[in-house]
Amino acid sequence: MKYFINVFVLIVVFLLLNSCIPHYQHHGREFDPSLVSKIEKGRTTEAEILSMFGNPIRTQFNSDGTKLIFYAFTKTEGVINLIPFVPTLYEKSKGNSLWISIDKNNIVTNYQLQAQEFEQTL
C-alpha cells in the first residue's frame, strides 16, 4: 500500500511541476516603428509606404477616393497553467499599430503610431 501512495504522490508532484508551460503568441505582421519618422505628410507616397512596411493587414477604401491603411503587430509571452480552474500565472503583451491616411493622389495626408504594452501577474 505504501508503494501505491508513493507512486501517487510522485505522479501528483510530476503533474504539478509540468502543469506550467511557456506561452507565445503573435498577431499581425511585425514592422519597424522607427521607419515612421521617415513619413512626411503631403509628400510620402503610398508606394514608398508599401516599400517601407510591406503590405498592410487592412485597407479601408472610402467613397471619396481616399483610403486608410493599417499595420499592427502584437507579441504575447507568458506562462499558462494547465491545471483546471487555475488561471494564467503571467502574461505580457507588447505591440504597435499604425494608421496611415492616403488621399486620392496616393499621397500620405496623416498617420498615427500607437505603442501598447500590457502586463498581468497572478
Secondary structure, DSSP 8 states (H G I E B T S, - for coil): -HHHHHHHHHHHHHHHHTSEEEEEEEEE----GGGGGG--TTT-BHHHHHHHH-S-SEEEE-TTS-EEEEEEEEEEEEEEE-STT---SEEEEEEEEEEEEE-TTSBEEEEEEEEEEEEEE-
